[in-house]
Amino acid sequence: MTDRFVISPVGQLVTLNPEFITDENPLGVIENGAVAIHNGVIEYLGPAAGLGCKYPQWEGFDASDLVLMPGFIDSHTHLVFGGDRSAEFEMKVRGVPYQEIAKQGGGILATVTATRAASPEELVAAALPRLEEALRWGVTTMEVKSGYGLDTETELKQLEVIERLNDLQPVELVPTFMGAHEFPPEYRDDRDGYVDLIIEEMIPAVERQGIAQFIDVFCEEGWFTPEQTRRILAAGVEAGLYPRLHADEFAPSGACDIAAEFEAASADHIMAATDDGIRVMAEAGVIGTILPGTTLFLGKHSYARVRDMVALGLDIAVATDFNPGSCMSQNLPLAAQIACTQAKLLPHEAVAGITRNAARSLRLEDRLGSLAEGREADLVGLRIPSWQTLLYHFGVNHTELVFKHGTLVYERCKG
């Protein structure tokens, strides 16, 4: 395609644009819509009839049999890692406790060992096909965390790999430093010492490297305490990193209050969040990111209380939590479908959760997550009769086309 083209007519144009949103049309859907794109930016968005004769010389693309919506945004992943933990799956199904899996050489520290041993080139080679798979599901933007190094050298290596991957393929990656993911074996009996290492050595090194945009901490009973979390986040903020949190996954820990206190971009997991925690996050503008694929994969039933969250004013994002231990899937539409059937998120809320709200959780809402004139043309074209089919006909890849920055980066017939 050229640097200027028109997609018209579009069977359904799902905009998530306030200009077109009503109570009856919560996603701002335009039937028989059209989009004109120039140099990667949307120049016209609206009904096909409104095009008139404005773009007579522009290349045209017929999408009358497609649903066109913002590119999907996976706002919580652990994409870059070494090793393979598929052998643990049967153990989990058999009910072997995590502690026993770890004793047998599995668990997160197995991934830490493999990631420490891998070269940057090996990590890049492993991550590229994972990103290709995500793109085929319509993902145009993905948050990616470090956190499988747990030492300064490997944490920086993971962030370097994320930067390299941004240059090698079309999915836009948003890097997060997460040295506070777990305690490494060498600090198992000196947890405060590891927190000191994060604050005094890792964060200054991450700041000098200049790749990470966010800092994340696993604030949970048995992991990083509220006091340790505050210290780490405060140091990260001082270094110019925007906070986000793994929060209240297993039990109320005060993490939601910390997310509100630091005005974090997002608090993630939140299955055990209290009403008060939900309320203060909503008041602080924190996005609540739910990861229902993880709950499903682990065979649990403790899904986030999204109906209570929505009632208390919390905006919800949905992400995969793609990682080798608890959710080995890049299928973001499936995560959204699980959010509907298991957590009772309404379909239009789930679509907003993988587009507009996900963009907000990454501080990208001025560019991505909804369609408007003047915004980047990040689009996914789905071969379905209506947007509802995306979540109704689950487990099927409906993606036909993906545009990133106005460039066609995936077309099903061409692989």
Backbone torsions as a table, in degrees:
resi	resn	phi	psi	omega
1	MET	NA	155.9	178.6
2	THR	-81.5	-178.2	-180.0
3	ASP	-80.7	-1.5	174.4
4	ARG	-143.1	125.4	-177.2
5	PHE	-156.2	163.7	-179.0
6	VAL	-119.9	133.8	171.1
7	ILE	-105.4	107.9	-175.5
8	SER	-165.7	139.6	-8.2
9	PRO	-78.2	159.3	174.0
10	VAL	-110.7	127.3	-177.9
11	GLY	-51.9	-55.2	172.2
12	GLN	-136.4	129.5	177.1
13	LEU	-109.6	108.7	-176.9
14	VAL	-94.7	107.4	-168.1
15	THR	-97.9	-31.7	-168.7
16	LEU	51.6	31.1	-177.9
17	ASN	-99.6	124.2	-178.5
18	PRO	-53.7	-26.2	179.8
19	GLU	-61.6	-28.5	-175.5
20	PHE	-112.5	-3.4	-176.6
21	ILE	-83.4	135.3	172.3
22	THR	-136.4	174.2	176.4
23	ASP	-59.7	-36.7	-179.0
24	GLU	-82.2	-16.0	-175.7
25	ASN	-134.0	70.5	-169.6
26	PRO	-68.9	-13.7	178.6
27	LEU	-104.6	3.1	-179.8
28	GLY	62.7	47.7	-177.9
29	VAL	-78.5	132.9	173.6
30	ILE	-111.2	116.5	174.5
31	GLU	-76.0	138.8	179.7
32	ASN	54.6	55.1	-176.1
33	GLY	-92.8	-174.7	179.4
34	ALA	-156.2	151.6	176.0
35	VAL	-135.8	132.9	171.3
36	ALA	-112.3	131.8	-173.7
37	ILE	-124.2	130.9	179.9
38	HIS	-133.9	120.8	-179.6
39	ASN	51.9	42.9	174.8
40	GLY	81.4	2.6	-176.7
41	VAL	-119.1	142.4	178.0
42	ILE	-73.3	119.7	179.5
43	GLU	-98.0	-31.5	175.6
44	TYR	-136.5	140.3	176.0
45	LEU	-145.2	121.5	179.8
46	GLY	165.1	-162.6	177.8
47	PRO	-64.4	146.8	178.5
48	ALA	-58.9	-33.3	-179.6
49	ALA	-64.0	-24.2	-178.6
50	GLY	-77.3	-9.8	178.2
51	LEU	-64.8	-38.5	-177.6
52	GLY	56.8	-132.1	179.9
53	CYS	-113.8	29.2	-174.2
54	LYS	-71.2	-27.4	-171.1
55	TYR	-128.8	55.9	-171.9
56	PRO	-66.8	-28.8	-175.8
57	GLN	-97.4	-0.7	-176.0
58	TRP	-80.3	146.6	175.5
59	GLU	-61.8	138.8	-178.7
60	GLY	-110.7	147.7	179.6
61	PHE	-134.6	123.2	-177.9
62	ASP	-88.4	118.4	177.6
63	ALA	-122.9	34.6	-176.0
64	SER	-64.8	-19.8	179.5
65	ASP	-105.9	17.1	-178.3
66	LEU	-121.8	157.0	165.2
67	VAL	-102.3	127.2	-178.6
68	LEU	-112.8	128.6	-178.7
69	MET	-145.4	171.9	178.4
70	PRO	-58.9	145.9	174.5
71	GLY	-55.3	143.1	-177.0
72	PHE	-74.3	145.8	-176.8
73	ILE	-122.5	115.8	177.9
74	ASP	-95.1	104.3	-166.7
75	SER	-95.5	12.0	176.6
76	HIS	-156.2	104.1	176.0
77	THR	-143.9	162.2	173.8
78	HIS	-124.3	59.5	-167.8
79	LEU	-63.3	-39.1	-170.2
80	VAL	-94.7	111.9	178.7
81	PHE	-158.6	159.1	175.4
82	GLY	-104.3	164.2	174.5
83	GLY	82.4	-176.0	-177.5
84	ASP	-145.4	133.3	-178.9
85	ARG	-122.2	27.6	-178.3
86	SER	-64.5	-27.3	-179.9
87	ALA	-65.3	-20.9	179.2
88	GLU	-73.0	-18.9	-171.9
89	PHE	-61.2	-46.7	179.8
90	GLU	-63.7	-36.3	178.0
91	MET	-61.3	-42.8	178.5
92	LYS	-63.1	-43.4	-179.7
93	VAL	-62.8	-35.3	178.8
94	ARG	-75.1	-7.9	177.9
95	GLY	88.3	16.7	177.9
96	VAL	-67.0	126.8	-178.5
97	PRO	-62.4	151.8	-179.7
98	TYR	-56.5	-40.2	-178.4
99	GLN	-60.0	-38.3	179.0
100	GLU	-70.7	-39.4	176.0
101	ILE	-58.6	-43.3	179.8
102	ALA	-63.5	-40.5	179.7
103	LYS	-62.1	-30.4	-179.6
104	GLN	-87.5	11.2	174.9
105	GLY	97.0	8.0	-179.9
106	GLY	-100.0	-158.4	178.1
107	GLY	79.2	-176.8	-173.5
108	ILE	-60.2	-32.8	-177.8
109	LEU	-70.7	-21.5	172.2
110	ALA	-66.1	-40.6	177.0
111	THR	-68.5	-37.1	176.8
112	VAL	-60.4	-47.1	-179.8
113	THR	-59.7	-44.9	-178.4
114	ALA	-68.6	-36.9	-179.2
115	THR	-71.6	-38.5	175.7
116	ARG	-61.0	-38.0	-175.7
117	ALA	-78.2	-22.3	-174.7
118	ALA	-78.4	144.6	174.0
119	SER	-79.2	161.2	174.7
120	PRO	-55.5	-38.7	-179.4
121	GLU	-64.5	-39.2	178.2
122	GLU	-67.1	-38.8	178.4
123	LEU	-67.7	-38.8	176.3
124	VAL	-62.3	-47.2	-178.0
125	ALA	-62.3	-34.9	179.0
126	ALA	-73.3	-34.8	-175.0
127	ALA	-79.6	-29.6	-174.8
128	LEU	-58.1	-48.4	178.0
129	PRO	-65.5	-28.3	175.6
130	ARG	-65.0	-39.7	178.6
131	LEU	-70.5	-36.9	176.7
132	GLU	-60.1	-40.3	178.1
133	GLU	-65.5	-43.0	177.8
134	ALA	-60.8	-42.0	178.7
135	LEU	-60.1	-40.1	179.5
136	ARG	-63.8	-23.4	176.2
137	TRP	-89.1	4.9	175.3
138	GLY	96.8	7.7	-178.9
139	VAL	-80.0	122.8	177.1
140	THR	-108.6	-13.9	-178.4
141	THR	-143.1	139.9	-176.3
142	MET	-146.4	129.8	169.2
143	GLU	-78.8	138.9	-179.1
144	VAL	-135.1	128.8	-177.7
145	LYS	-101.4	150.1	161.4
146	SER	-80.5	-159.4	176.4
147	GLY	116.6	-0.8	173.5
148	TYR	-109.3	22.0	174.6
149	GLY	-108.8	-53.3	-179.9
150	LEU	58.0	20.5	165.0
151	ASP	-143.6	160.5	-171.9
152	THR	-61.2	-45.3	-176.1
153	GLU	-60.0	-46.6	-175.2
154	THR	-76.3	-34.1	175.6
155	GLU	-60.9	-44.0	177.3
156	LEU	-65.1	-36.6	178.2
157	LYS	-62.7	-43.4	178.1
158	GLN	-61.7	-43.3	179.0
159	LEU	-65.3	-37.5	176.0
160	GLU	-61.7	-41.0	178.9
161	VAL	-63.4	-42.1	177.9
162	ILE	-58.8	-43.1	178.9
163	GLU	-63.6	-42.4	178.0
164	ARG	-61.4	-44.2	-178.6
165	LEU	-61.8	-33.7	177.5
166	ASN	-60.7	-29.4	-178.6
167	ASP	-88.7	-11.7	-171.1
168	LEU	-104.1	-13.7	-175.0
169	GLN	-153.5	168.9	-168.3
170	PRO	-83.4	-19.7	-177.9
171	VAL	-68.8	126.3	179.9
172	GLU	-75.8	124.9	-177.4
173	LEU	-106.8	134.8	179.3
174	VAL	-111.2	111.2	-171.9
175	PRO	-83.9	136.0	177.0
176	THR	-124.4	131.0	173.6
177	PHE	-84.8	125.4	-179.8
178	MET	-135.8	56.5	173.8
179	GLY	-60.2	-24.9	178.8
180	ALA	-91.3	55.2	179.1
181	HIS	-97.0	-33.7	-177.2
182	GLU	-165.4	171.8	175.7
183	PHE	-100.1	126.9	-178.9
184	PRO	-71.3	161.1	-177.1
185	PRO	-57.0	-36.2	-176.5
186	GLU	-71.2	-11.5	177.0
187	TYR	-120.0	18.1	-176.1
188	ARG	-57.9	-34.7	-178.5
189	ASP	-103.4	11.9	179.4
190	ASP	-143.7	66.3	-173.1
191	ARG	-65.8	-40.5	177.6
192	ASP	-64.7	-31.2	175.8
193	GLY	-63.6	-38.2	177.4
194	TYR	-68.4	-38.9	176.3
195	VAL	-60.4	-41.9	176.8
196	ASP	-60.2	-41.0	178.3
197	LEU	-61.1	-44.2	178.6
198	ILE	-58.6	-46.2	-173.8
199	ILE	-75.0	-42.1	-171.4
200	GLU	-89.5	-24.5	-176.2
201	GLU	-120.5	-51.7	-173.8
202	MET	-66.2	-53.1	-175.3
203	ILE	-61.4	-44.1	175.2
204	PRO	-59.9	-37.4	178.6
205	ALA	-67.8	-40.1	177.3
206	VAL	-63.6	-40.8	178.3
207	GLU	-62.6	-43.8	179.1
208	ARG	-64.5	-38.0	-180.0
209	GLN	-64.7	-38.8	172.6
210	GLY	75.5	25.0	-179.2
211	ILE	-101.9	-48.2	-175.2
212	ALA	-65.5	143.0	176.0
213	GLN	-107.1	-28.0	-176.2
214	PHE	-124.7	162.5	170.1
215	ILE	-127.1	138.2	-176.5
216	ASP	-129.2	147.2	178.6
217	VAL	-135.6	138.0	175.7
218	PHE	-87.9	90.2	-179.3
219	CYS	-91.6	105.8	-173.8
220	GLU	-162.5	149.1	175.9
221	GLU	-57.5	125.9	-176.5
222	GLY	97.1	-12.8	177.4
223	TRP	-118.4	-122.1	-176.3
224	PHE	-89.4	128.5	-177.4
225	THR	-73.3	163.3	175.8
226	PRO	-55.0	-41.1	-179.9
227	GLU	-64.2	-45.3	178.6
228	GLN	-63.8	-40.0	-179.8
229	THR	-62.0	-45.3	178.7
230	ARG	-59.8	-42.6	179.9
231	ARG	-61.9	-44.9	-177.8
232	ILE	-67.1	-46.4	-179.4
233	LEU	-63.3	-41.1	-179.9
234	ALA	-61.6	-41.4	177.6
235	ALA	-65.9	-38.5	178.1
236	GLY	-64.6	-44.4	178.4
237	VAL	-61.3	-41.8	178.2
238	GLU	-60.0	-30.3	179.6
239	ALA	-88.4	4.7	176.8
240	GLY	89.3	14.2	178.9
241	LEU	-97.0	138.6	-178.8
242	TYR	-88.3	134.7	-173.6
243	PRO	-80.6	147.4	166.8
244	ARG	-145.9	167.7	-171.9
245	LEU	-144.1	141.0	157.3
246	HIS	-81.0	115.1	-166.4
247	ALA	-131.9	132.3	168.4
248	ASP	45.6	50.9	178.2
249	GLU	-75.6	-40.4	-173.6
250	PHE	-110.1	-32.9	-177.6
251	ALA	-157.2	155.1	176.0
252	PRO	-60.7	125.7	-175.1
253	SER	-126.2	-3.4	-172.1
254	GLY	90.8	-0.7	-176.5
255	ALA	-64.7	-36.8	179.6
256	CYS	-64.4	-38.1	176.6
257	ASP	-65.1	-38.1	177.5
258	ILE	-66.2	-40.2	177.3
259	ALA	-58.2	-43.4	178.2
260	ALA	-67.3	-42.7	-179.1
261	GLU	-58.4	-40.8	-178.8
262	PHE	-92.6	3.3	-176.2
263	GLU	48.9	50.7	-177.9
264	ALA	-62.0	153.3	176.9
265	ALA	-65.5	-37.2	-174.8
266	SER	-156.9	146.9	167.8
267	ALA	-118.9	125.0	-166.7
268	ASP	-115.4	152.2	-173.3
269	HIS	82.9	-76.6	172.0
270	ILE	48.8	29.8	178.1
271	MET	-67.6	-28.4	-177.6
272	ALA	-104.7	16.5	-179.2
273	ALA	-63.4	139.7	177.0
274	THR	-85.6	165.7	176.8
275	ASP	-59.5	-42.0	179.4
276	ASP	-64.2	-40.7	178.1
277	GLY	-63.5	-42.0	177.7
278	ILE	-62.6	-44.0	-176.9
279	ARG	-62.6	-45.6	-177.5
280	VAL	-70.2	-31.9	175.2
281	MET	-65.4	-44.4	178.8
282	ALA	-59.3	-43.1	-179.7
283	GLU	-65.3	-30.0	-179.3
284	ALA	-87.8	-2.8	179.5
285	GLY	80.1	17.0	177.4
286	VAL	-74.4	136.8	172.7
287	ILE	-83.4	135.6	174.1
288	GLY	-93.8	114.1	-177.7
289	THR	-101.5	121.0	179.6
290	ILE	-102.7	149.5	-173.6
291	LEU	-130.0	67.2	-171.0
292	PRO	-67.3	-23.6	177.2
293	GLY	-62.6	-32.1	178.5
294	THR	-67.6	-44.6	177.9
295	THR	-59.9	-43.6	179.8
296	LEU	-64.1	-47.7	-176.2
297	PHE	-61.9	-37.4	-178.4
298	LEU	-81.6	-1.2	177.6
299	GLY	71.7	26.7	-179.3
300	LYS	-101.9	174.1	-178.2
301	HIS	-128.5	12.2	-175.4
302	SER	-91.8	66.1	178.7
303	TYR	-74.1	152.7	179.0
304	ALA	-60.1	145.9	-177.0
305	ARG	-83.9	70.4	-169.5
306	VAL	-67.0	-30.0	180.0
307	ARG	-66.4	-40.2	175.5
308	ASP	-65.9	-39.5	-179.6
309	MET	-63.3	-46.4	178.7
310	VAL	-62.7	-41.7	180.0
311	ALA	-63.2	-29.7	179.9
312	LEU	-89.4	3.7	172.9
313	GLY	93.4	9.5	-179.2
314	LEU	-84.0	128.9	175.4
315	ASP	-83.5	137.3	-169.9
316	ILE	-111.4	130.7	167.1
317	ALA	-107.5	155.3	178.6
318	VAL	-124.2	132.1	179.7
319	ALA	-137.7	168.5	-176.8
320	THR	-82.6	-32.8	-167.4
321	ASP	62.3	32.1	-178.2
322	PHE	-49.4	120.0	-179.8
323	ASN	-164.5	162.0	-172.8
324	PRO	-78.3	-10.1	-174.1
325	GLY	-105.3	-33.3	-172.5
326	SER	-133.7	-2.7	173.5
327	CYS	-165.8	84.7	-177.7
328	MET	-88.4	68.3	-179.3
329	SER	-151.8	134.0	173.9
330	GLN	-99.5	9.7	-174.1
331	ASN	-82.3	87.0	-177.9
332	LEU	-67.2	-40.4	175.1
333	PRO	-58.3	-34.2	177.0
334	LEU	-66.4	-40.7	176.2
335	ALA	-58.5	-40.4	178.5
336	ALA	-66.1	-37.1	179.0
337	GLN	-67.4	-41.4	176.6
338	ILE	-62.8	-37.7	177.6
339	ALA	-59.2	-34.2	178.6
340	CYS	-75.1	-53.8	-170.9
341	THR	-74.0	-32.4	-175.0
342	GLN	-102.3	-37.6	-178.6
343	ALA	-100.1	-7.3	175.4
344	LYS	70.5	27.6	167.9
345	LEU	-69.8	135.5	179.8
346	LEU	-71.5	150.3	-175.4
347	PRO	-53.6	-43.6	-179.3
348	HIS	-68.2	-29.7	175.7
349	GLU	-69.0	-36.5	179.2
350	ALA	-67.3	-40.4	176.9
351	VAL	-62.5	-44.3	175.7
352	ALA	-61.3	-31.4	-178.2
353	GLY	-69.3	-24.0	178.8
354	ILE	-106.8	9.6	178.0
355	THR	-132.1	-90.5	-172.3
356	ARG	-61.1	-50.2	-176.6
357	ASN	-71.7	-32.8	175.0
358	ALA	-64.0	-40.1	176.5
359	ALA	-62.2	-41.2	178.6
360	ARG	-62.8	-37.6	-178.6
361	SER	-67.8	-18.3	177.4
362	LEU	-107.0	8.5	-179.0
363	ARG	58.5	39.0	-179.8
364	LEU	-117.2	13.6	-172.7
365	GLU	-66.0	-18.1	177.6
366	ASP	-76.3	-16.0	-178.4
367	ARG	-115.1	-38.5	-166.0
368	LEU	-130.2	169.6	172.7
369	GLY	94.7	-16.5	174.9
370	SER	-151.1	163.7	-176.1
371	LEU	-107.8	128.1	179.0
372	ALA	-158.2	154.4	176.7
373	GLU	-62.5	133.1	-178.1
374	GLY	94.6	-8.7	179.1
375	ARG	-96.3	163.7	179.0
376	GLU	-63.8	146.7	-179.5
377	ALA	-91.5	76.9	171.0
378	ASP	-102.0	112.4	-169.6
379	LEU	-139.0	148.4	169.5
380	VAL	-124.7	132.0	177.2
381	GLY	-105.4	124.4	-175.0
382	LEU	-113.7	132.9	178.6
383	ARG	-88.5	78.3	179.7
384	ILE	-142.3	157.1	-177.5
385	PRO	-73.9	-26.6	179.1
386	SER	-154.4	161.9	-177.5
387	TRP	-62.2	-29.1	179.9
388	GLN	-60.5	-29.1	-178.0
389	THR	-63.3	-26.8	179.4
390	LEU	-53.7	-41.7	-177.3
391	LEU	-96.8	-25.5	-179.4
392	TYR	-72.6	-47.1	-179.4
393	HIS	-94.4	79.2	-167.6
394	PHE	-87.2	159.2	178.8
395	GLY	79.0	0.6	-179.6
396	VAL	-111.4	136.4	177.8
397	ASN	-86.0	109.6	-178.7
398	HIS	-93.3	0.1	-173.7
399	THR	-69.1	125.9	177.9
400	GLU	-106.4	-41.7	-176.1
401	LEU	-140.9	148.0	172.2
402	VAL	-135.9	129.1	174.9
403	PHE	-112.9	133.9	173.3
404	LYS	-124.4	125.1	-176.0
405	HIS	52.3	36.1	177.6
406	GLY	78.6	4.3	179.1
407	THR	-105.9	133.6	177.3
408	LEU	-72.1	111.0	-175.0
409	VAL	-109.1	-10.8	175.5
410	TYR	-151.4	134.1	174.4
411	GLU	-138.6	124.8	-170.8
412	ARG	-54.9	-46.6	-174.3
413	CYS	-64.9	-19.1	179.0
414	LYS	-104.6	3.7	178.1
415	GLY	78.1	NA	NA
